[in-house]
Amino acid sequence: MDAISLADAKAHLSELVDRVEAGESIDITRRGKPVARLTAAAKRRQPVDLAALQALTATMPPAAESAAELVRMMRDGERY
């Protein structure tokens, strides 16, 4: 992580944003003390394609037992 003074950050903001986009984090200091941190924003997640999900689940065979029964079988099989 790099540190830069507030005055330098104001003078070179576009360069700092490019570095942050590349994965760096940069601390901004005032009088030698850190006051802010530049980091990349979280990338937006892609929405789920509901039609594709429904098509996938339609091709799956039905479960032989309920989820509750499956958990009970797994739990009871692990007893000592």
N, C-alpha and C positions, 0 to 999 in steps of 0.2 A: 504494500500500500504506500502510495506516495502522498506527500504533504506539500501544500502550496499556500502562499499568503493570499489574503483576500484581494489585495491590489493586483497581484499577478493573475489570480483567477478571473477578475473582471476584464483584464487585458487579453486573456487567452481563452475565453469561455468556449468558443466553438472547437478549439483544439482539445480542451478537456472533455467535452461531450463526446468527441470522436474516440478518445481513449477509454472513456467509460463504456461506450457501446462495444468496444473491443474486449471488455471484460475486466478492466481495472476498477479499483475503488480509489478515490482521491479524497483526502482530508483537506479541508480549508481551514486555515489558521488566522487568528487575529492576535497580533502582538505575541506570536509564538505559541499560543494555546489553541487547540482544535476547537472549532465552533460548529462545523458542519461536515457532512460526508456526502460526496457524489457517488452514487451507485446506479447501476442500470435498473430500469423499471422492469417489473415482472412481465413476461410476455403473455399476451392474451391467449387463453386456451381455445381450441377449436370446438365448436358445438358438436354434440353427438348427432349422427345421422340416424334418426329414429327409424326410418324405413329399413335401413340396412340392419339395424339391431333386431327389428321384428322379423325380418327375413331369416336371420341367423338363428334366432330362438325357435322359429317355426320348424327348422330342419332338425332340431335336437330331439332325441327320444324322450318320452316322459319318464320321470323318476320312478323307481320301483317302490320307494317308501318316502314318507314325508321327511322334511328336514328335521323335525323333532325326533322321529324314530332313528334317523341316521346318527344324530348327536348322541342319543341314548346308547345305541350299539357301540359307537366309538368310545364313549365314556366307560361303559360296562366291560368292554374288552380290555381296557387298560388297568383294571383293578388288580391288586396284588393279592 
